[in-house]
């Protein structure tokens, strides 16, 4: 079980898929954090010991957002156009990946058909 935080790109309804798989998940939208700056989101996930799931590629900047200081950062780079069905498939793909991989202290970049994992030196 992982503690996750879905960024504002994900509908809070996507939380149900993660919860069904046994994960403790919160949504930026449900917590009225939509539109806050990335630094604040980073601080929140650190304080709450949560792994961030986001479409925001700014979180790939390992100097600005060092994943080794977090429970993980998962950056999704989906095919366009993005549809509800494609987002649900992404969520289910992440659920499956969490069964066999630990995101703690890592940056995951999830693209169609490919997962890149950057582990910190301490991992």
N, C-alpha and C positions, 0 to 999 in steps of 0.2 A: 504494500500500500504506500502510495506517495501522496504528499501534500502538494497540491497544484494551485496555481492562480492563472485563470484564463484572462488574457488581455482583452481590450475592448473590441478587437476584431472578431471575437467569438461571441455569439449569442449566449446569454446565460442558460438557455435551454440545452446547450451542449454539455453542461455540467452533469446532466442526468446520465449520459453515456459513461462518464468517468466514475460517477458514483455507483453505477450498476456493476462496474468492475472492481469496486471496493476502495476507490481512491477518495481522499478528503480534498474536495475542490471548492474553491471560491472564485467569484467572478468580479473583475474590476467594475463592470457595469452595475452589478448588484450592490457594490460597496460605494457607489457614487464617486468613483475615481476616473470616470471618462474624461479625457482631455487633459489630465495632469501630465506633467513632464516626465520623461523617461527616468530621470534621476530619482524622482519620488517613487515611481513604480519599483525601481531597483531597491530602494531603501525599504519599501514595504515587504517585498519578497524576502529580503534578508531578515527583517524583524520577525516575520511570521514563519520563517524556515520553510518557504514554499518554492517550488520549481515554477518558473514562468513559462507559459505557452503563448506565443505571440506570432504575428505576421510581420512585426516591426523589425526590419533588418538592421536598424541602428544597434540592436542588442548583440549583433555579431562583432561589434567593436570590443575586442578583449581588453584593450587598455582602459576604455571608459567603463565597461561593465565586465569585470573579471569574474568568470563563472566559478572559479575556485572559492569565491566568497559566498556562494549560493548553494541551494539544493538543486541547482541546474537551471539552464535556460534552453528552451526548445524554440527555435525560430523556424517557422513554416514558410516555404516559398512555393505556393501552389500554382497550378496551371491557371491560365486565364481563359475565359471569364470564370470568376468565382461564383458558384451557385450554392444553395443550401445543401444539395446532395453532395457536392464536392467537399464542403466543409465537414459534413457528417462522415464521409469516407476518411478524411484526414484525421478526425477525432478517433475513429475506430482503428486507424493505422497506428496512431500514438498509443492507444490502449494496448494493442498487440505488442508494440515495441517495448512498452514498460514491463511486460511480462518477462522479457529476456534481457533487458538492458537497464542499468541504473544511471539516471541522469545526474546524480549528485556530483557537484563540482565540475560538471561538463557543460560544454556548449554543443547542442545538437542543431544541425541544419538539415531540415527535412525537405527534400525536393521530390517531385514525382519519380518513383522508382529508386530513390537513393537517399541514404542517411549518412551524413558525415558527422563524426563525433570527435570533438577536440577535448581531450582530457587535460586537466591541469597537471603541472609537474608533480604535485602532491598526490594525485589519484593513482 
